[in-house]
Amino acid sequence: MNMYNKIKDKEEMISVVGLGYVGLPLAIEFAKKFKVVGFDVNTKKLEKYLHGIDVTNEVGDEAIKNSTILFTDDECTLRDCKFHVVSVPTPINSDKTPDLTPVIGASKTIGRNLTKGSIVIYESTVYPGTTEEVCIPILEEESGLKFGIDFKVGYSPERINPGDKINTLTKIVKVVSGSDEETLEIIAKVYGDIIEAGIHKAESIKVAEASKVIENSQRDINIAFMNELSMIFNKMDIDTKAVLEAAGTKWNFLNFTPGLVGGHCIGVDPYYFIYKAEQLGYHSQIVLSGRKINDDMGKYIAENTIKKLIQAGKRVKGSRIAIFGITFKENTIDSRNTKVVDIIRELEEYGVEIKVVDPIADRNEVLEEYNINLSNIEEIKDVDATIFAVPHNEFLSTNLKDLKKIYRPAESSYLNTFNSDGEKGKVQLENNEYVLIDVKGMFNRKEAKSLNYIHWRL
């Protein structure tokens, strides 16, 4: 416990390596009790933090301004720390295999600056075995130190829910593990000083790693089931939301809804689990099937949008569609691995012009990652359809009567008529149906119908 006491007495420092949506809130909380170094290789991000600007929108500007964190991109500063926490992202490659580049890079950085008596804890989501089979050898090679003698390791899966201001870091039970009992106790005590909800000590590092990947895999599978039901009910001309409301009256019915599943966790973690299983000769059935369903939902929504345009008598090629929301989920600025882009790319294949509105998303990130320039709502006009893809709070108050103003004026058509004397005439008809794709069921179905919307939702 000497290590814990020194950290508590601020004789030893904690480093948090990777200051994104996971690392920044963690560093902020640690800094309330301990001396903390916040390390990141992204100098632009660090400059924002040094000026008190929260680019993640997770903790707020004031929390950064009032924090004592030493923000730095100088890896030599890590030599002054004894308790290192790695919270870098773990994406996937284009072939859906794990991309461990950030974790490997962070391990090399820490390894070059590792001193005797240190503990390295990984929070990044990985497949079971990564910490011991991939990371520890790198730490040993880079540092020249011996694992188990000169340094110890642990694993504590992150449980940050981006955009959630209720279930925040300190209010979620923290799973911790260590390479031996003494290390486990130190890690549990350090985290225990900031986590109000309590600590769960996993019996091994692999157990802790596995617990994280199956948390998100379970959620992924449940949403995939809802998405499959939605596709079936669509063919039956049954409203999925109405079915779920009815079924939800039973006490043990699980409250999941259909939708797009992207982001850096649920849309990625199952592939880590599948990858490790296949390495061991097991071909996933349920997890992989659920992932395939969810990966295809963007295309499915786009195809139904095209069908509704045709139903409304609109020309598909050259039509204009406004998409509201591009982040991977509501009320977060994070657009990493967003499946809204799948809708956009599929519609572009039909020659559709797309305008995207998102008042929350990081405009620079969206432009850099997807080459999409976000529009302001004031710029949207003469559209043939709208797609509400992400239910940000800013969109929930959308008035359907006012929304009509951004649609293209109705095209006139004529119907031949004959009066009682047999004289031919024409009656002007207007095609004034408004295509509204309501991915998450934001709007009242009956109201939309009464306002002449062709309303479709999952």
N, C-alpha and C positions, 0 to 999 in steps of 0.2 A: 504493500500500500504506500510505500515511500514515494513512488511516482505520482500517485493521486494527490498526496499531501503537498508535493512540490508544485503541482499544477494549480491546486486550490490556493496555495499561498503565493501564487504568481512568480515562483522561482523558476518554473519551466513554462515554455509556451506551446500552444496548440497551433498547428497550421491546417488550413482548409485549402486544398488544392482543387481548383475549379469553382468559379464563383457565378454559376448560373442559377437556374430556378431552384436547384437543390442546395448548392453550396452557400449561396448568399444568405438565405434564412438561417442556415445552420451556423454560419460564422457570426451573424448578428446575435443569436442567442448565446453562443459560447462566450462572446465578448462581454456579455452582461455579468459574467462570473469570472472569466479567466483572461489571460493575455493571449491575443489571437493574431496570427499572420494570415492574411487572405491573399493567396497566390493565384494568378491567372496569366496565361500567355497572351490574352487578348488585351492589348494596350489601350485600344479605344474604349473598351468596356471599363477598364480600370480608371481611365480619365473621367468617365461619367461618375463613377463611385466617389472619386476624390473630390468631385464638385457636388457631391450629395444628391446625385440623380440615380434613381432606381430603374434600371433598364428592364428589369424583370417584372416590375409592378407587383411583386410579392410581399415586400416589407414596407415600402413607402420611403419617400425621400427623407423624412424626418428621422427615421430609424437609422439611416446611413449617416446623416449629418451628426447625430448624437452618439454614434458608435466609436469605440476606441480601436477598431480593427486597423492594423497596419496593412494597407493595400499595396501590393508590389508585384512586379514581374521579374524581380531579381531572385533567381533561384538560390543564390548563396545565402539569402535570409533564412532559408529552410534549415540551415545548419544550426541555427539557434533554437530550433524546436525539437521537442522529444515525442510529441503526440501528433501524428500526421493523419489527416482524414482526406481520402480521395473521393471527390464527388464530380468526376468528369462524365460526359455523356457516353452512352454505349449504343451507337446506331447499328444499322445493318447495311450490308453491301447490296448492290443491285441484284445479286442472285439470292437474296434473303438469308445469307449466312452472317454470323456475327462479325462486326467490325470492331476489333479490340484495340485499334490504333490509339485512341485517346487514353485508354487505361494503360497500355504498354508505355506510351509516352510519359504519362504521369509517374509510372513506376520507375522509369529511367531517371527522371528528374529528381525524384525523392532519393533514389538509390545513390546518385552522385553526391548527395548532400546528407546522407544518413550517418548518424553517429551512434556509438554504442549506448545501449540501454533504451533505445527508441521503440515505439509501438506505431505500426502503420495499420490504419483501419480503412477498409474499402466500403464505400456506400454505393458505388456504381452497380447497376443491375447486370449480372453476368450469369452464365450457366454454372451449375454446381461443379466445383473443382477448379474454377478459374484462378481463384486467389492462391491456392496452394500449388497448382500445376503450372501456371503461367507467370503470376506476379512475383511470388517468392524467389524463383530462380533469377529473375531480372534484378530484384533488390540485392541479392547476394553478389551477382556478377558486377553490378555497377558500384557497389559499396566496398566490396572485398570483405564484407562482414559475414558471419555465420548465423543463419536463421536458428532460433531456439536458444542460442548462446549470447549473441551480441544484440539481436533485435527480435521482437515478437510481432505477430500480426493479428488482426481481427477482421470481422465482417459485420456490418450493420446496415441492412437494406433500407434505402430511403423510402419514405412513404408520403412524400409531398404530393399534394393534390393541387396542381396549378389553378389559380383563380378562386380557390375555396378559402373564404375568409373566416369560416367557422371551424372546420377541421384543419387547424394549422399545426405546424411542427410540434409544438409543445403539448398539444392535446391528442396526439396519436401515440398509442403504445409503441415503444421502440424495441425492436428485436436486436439483440447483440450477441456476438459470439467471439471467442478468442482461441488462440492456438494452444493455450493451457489454462488451467484454473486461475492462476494468479493474474494472468493477462485479462481473462474474462471479468474478473472482479474489478480490476482497474477501469476497464472500458465501461462496465455497468455503472460504476460510481460517477465517472466523468459525465456520461450522458444523463445519468439519474439526476444530476444537479440542474438540468435544464428541461427535462421532460416531465411535465405534470401528470401525464396519463399513466406513467409507470414503465417499467422495463421488463422485457421477457428475455431470459437467458436461454438461447438455443444450445443444444448439447454439442454442436460442432459447427465449424465454418460452413461445411457443405449443406447442413440442414438450414442454416440461415440463408444461404444463397438460393437454395431450392424454394424456400418459403416465399421469396420475393417473386420468382418467375411464375409460380403457380397462382399467386394472388391475382396477377394480371391476366394469366391464361384463363382462369375461372371466369373472370368478368368478360373476357373476349368471347368465350364460348356461349355465355348467357345472352350476350347481345347478338351473336350470330344466330342463335335460335329465334330471337325476336325478329331479326331481319328476314330469316327464312319464312317465318309465319306471315310477315308482312307481304312477301312476294306471293304466297299462296292465297292470302285473303284478297289481294289485289285482283287476282284472277277470278275469285268468287264474288267480286264486287261487294266486299264486306269491309267496313272501316276498322282497321287494326286498333286504333286508339279506343274505340268504343268497346271492342272485345276485351282489351286489357283492363279497362275500367270495370267491366263486369266481373272478369276473372279475379281482379285484385281485391274484391270484397271478401275473398276467403283468407283467413288469417295467415296461412303459410304459403301463399302465392308470392313468388319473388318479384320485386318491383323493378323490372328491367324494361327498357323501351328500345325500339329499333332506331338505327341512326348510323352515322359515319364513325368509324373507329380508326383514328390516327394517333398522332402525338408520339412522344418519345418513350412511352411505357406500354400501354395496352396494344398498340399497333406494332410493337417491336419485340417485346419480351417473349411472347410465345415462340418466336423463331429461334431464340437462344435455347429454349427448352427442347424444341424439335431437333435442333442441330446436335445437341449432346446425346439425345436419345438415339439418333441415327448413327452417331459414332459408335454406339454400343450395340448396333444391330437391330434396333427397334424402330419401325416405321410408324410414326404417329398417325392415328386415325381421327380421333375426335378433335384434338387440338389443331391439326393441320386443316381439317375440313372447315372448322369454325373460322380459321384465318382466311381461307380462300373465299368464303362467303362474304366476310367483311371487306376484304380487299377489292371485291367486285362491285361494291355498293355504289361507288361513284358513277361507274358506267351504267348501272341499272337506273339510277336517278336521271342521268342524262337522256337515256333512251325514252323514259316515260315523259320527260319534258318535250322531246321531239313529237311524241304521239299526241300530246295535248295541244301543241302548236298546230298540228295538222287538223285535229278535231275542231279547233277554233277557226279554221280556214285561213291560217297564216302561212305565208311563204317561209319555208325553213331556211334556205340559203339566203344570207343577207339579213336575216332577222336579227334583232338586238335583244339581248337578255341581260338584266341586272341581277347580280348575285350579291346577296347581303350576308357578309361574314366569310372570312377565309381562314381564321385560326382553327386549330384542331379541336377546340371545344369552346364553350361559351365563357365569357368574362375573363379571358386570358389573352395576353398579347402574343403568346407562343404559336407560331405557325409551322413549327417543325413537323414534317411528315403529315401534313394536313391532307385529308382525303377530298377536301373541296376542290383541290387542284385536279383531281381525277375527273370531276364533273366538267370543269373548264376545258381540259384537254379533249375530252370526248366530244363536247359540243363544238369545239373548234374544228373537229374533223368534218362536221356537217356544214361548215362555212358560216357559222353563227358568230356575230360580233358580241363580245363579252365585256361588260363593265362590272367592276367589283367594288363594293363599298364595305369598309370595315373601319369604324372610328377607333377601335382598340388596337388592332394589329400594328406591329412595328413596320412602318412603310418601307424603310431601308432593307430590312430583313426579307420582306416579301419580294421586293424588286431584285435583290441580289440572288435570292434562292430560286425564284420562279419566273423572273423577268416579267412581273406583273406590276403595272402602275395602278395603285389604288385611286379611286375617284371619290370625290365628295358627293354627298347626297344631292347637293344643289346642281351638280353637273348631269344628273341622270334625267333623261327625257326621251320620249318617243321609243319606249321599249315595247316589245311584243310579249314579254313574259318576265316574271320576277321569280327568283329562287331564294327563299329564306333558308340558308344552309346552316347558320349558327345562331342560336337564340340568345344573343347578347342582351343584357338588360336594356340597352339603348334601343333595341328593336321590339321589345315586348309591348311597348305602348303605341306601336304603329296603327294608325287609323286606316281601315280598309277603304273608306270613302275618299280620304285624302290621297291614298296610294294610287288611285285611278288616274290622278293628274300626271303621273310620269309615263303613262302608257301612250302609245302612238294613237293619234286620232283615228276613229273608226273609218274603215273604207266603205264607200257606198256601193251597193249593188241594186239591181232592179228586177222586179218580178212583173212579167207580162200579165195584164188583166183585160177583161172584156166586160163592158157594161151591158145593161138589159137590151140595148139596141144592137149589140154585137160589135160595138166599136172598140178597137184595140187601145189600150192605155198601159201606163207603167206606174208601179208603186215603188218608191225608193225604200230600200232596206239598208240597215246599218249592221255591220258585223262588229258588235260591241261586247264580245265576250273577252274576259281578261284572264289570261293564264297565270295561275298562282301555284307555284310548287313550294309546299310548306313542309320541309323535310322533317322537322321535329314536332309538328302539330301545334304551332304557336297560335293559330287563329281558330275562331269558332266556325265550324263547318257550315252551320245553317246561315249564319250571317254572311259568309262568303258567297253562298249560293244565292241568297236574296239580292246581293249586289252584282249578280251576273258574272261571278268569277267561276272559271273552270278550276276548281280547287283540288289539288292532289297532294297526298302526303303518304309517308311510309306507314 
